[in-house]
Amino acid sequence: MQITVLKETDPQESRVALIPESVKKLVGLKAAVAVESCAGRDSGAADADYEAAGATVSNDRNALLASADVLVAVNRPPAEDVAKLKKGAVVIGFIRPLDEPEMLRPMLAQGVTAFSIELIPRSTRAQAMDALSSMATIVGYKAVLLAADRVPRMFPMLTTAAGTVPPAKVLVLGAGVAGLQAIATARRLGAVVEGFDVRAAAGEAVRSLGAKFLEVDMGGIQAEGAGGYAREVTEEVMNRSRDLIARQARQTDCIITSAAVPGRRAPILITEEAVAGMKRGSVIVDLAGTTGGNCSLSQPGETIDVNGVTIMCPLNLAAKIPVHASALYSRNLTTFLGEMIKDGELNVDLNNDVVGPACAIHAGEVKEPRIQAALKS
């Protein structure tokens, strides 16, 4: 069985799916690993490092695709690459099946099996395979550094001979993995931090990091869905949330947003009116750009200035820290592959409580009910 690693085609992508450390482990499981030359260059892994780990390295991308039994990737492979895979090949990566279901059609036509990292269940047993959480950790950390670089004041309180410098005030919207990492990082830098989430259960995690938790009246609505993810709430609750956020925004130096609902547009939490009420020099870092953004003025992939307020909406922050992002992602993939590799051969068991839920397409047929519904609509 050959596991293939290619250089990512997105010019903004610097991560690689497997690092040499993981290749060595997979070779130890009797799998063959083939790597496209320079695939790990931006992640600090040279071709010689892969060869030392037991992989073969080639410049022939077409031949690598044709011989692949398993193609591991960071992002969904482009249609032209999928067309070169043999029928029955397996693809593993961030394929965005709920956000962009139509983009799965080339895989369906080619008769491949596709495992979506986004669909790996958030269970205790699957924690070591949860690449969404791994990448969110990177993103939450990097978002605070971006904000600290842009805000025209220091984060910590300092007492100097010239007087005391008050700490910056940071508001984090969304207390998932990215939001909690942002809270922890901002606290380490010395800021006064507040956190908000429609899930009341998130309050305990926010407070445990030393931040104040902002609560909104949910009217008895349960805002937490399967796997701990947030789910859509009523417009009345959203309006209360926006009003609360707008009030807090007036006294905040930096807002970091990471609120998302799987398969849906990101909820608008920061309105144009809220931005207008913010102090000049304030910064918003919107981490929900891939699904539209949490700020109504955000422009995905762009940094704009609105009356002195900087709004940043980066699309792939994890790729800004490629060495550690690749290492974490590679370990997640290796653990996931370990669920299916038996004596050097691939054994796809859809009854497995991690493998089954993560399967978006099996042998050219859609397996996930939500994807089936999206493709029929």
Protein Blocks (a to p, Z undefined) as FASTA:
>chain_A
ZZdddddfblkbcbdfbdfklmmmmmmnopacdddehklmmnopafklmmmnopacdfbl
mlmmmmpmbdcdfbdcdfklmmmpcehiacdddehlmlmmmlmmmmmmnopacddfklpc
cdfklmmmmmmlmmmmmmmmmmmmmmmmmpgcdfbdcddfkbccdddddddehjafklmm
mmmmmmmnopacddddfblklmmmmmmnopacddddekhpafbdehhiacdddfklmmmm
mmmmmmmmmmpcbdcdfbdcehiacddfbdfklmmmpcehiacddfklmnnpaafkbcgh
iacdeehiacdddfblmlmmmmlmmmmmmmmmmmmmmmmmgghiacddfkbcklmmmpmb
gghiafblklmmmmmZZ
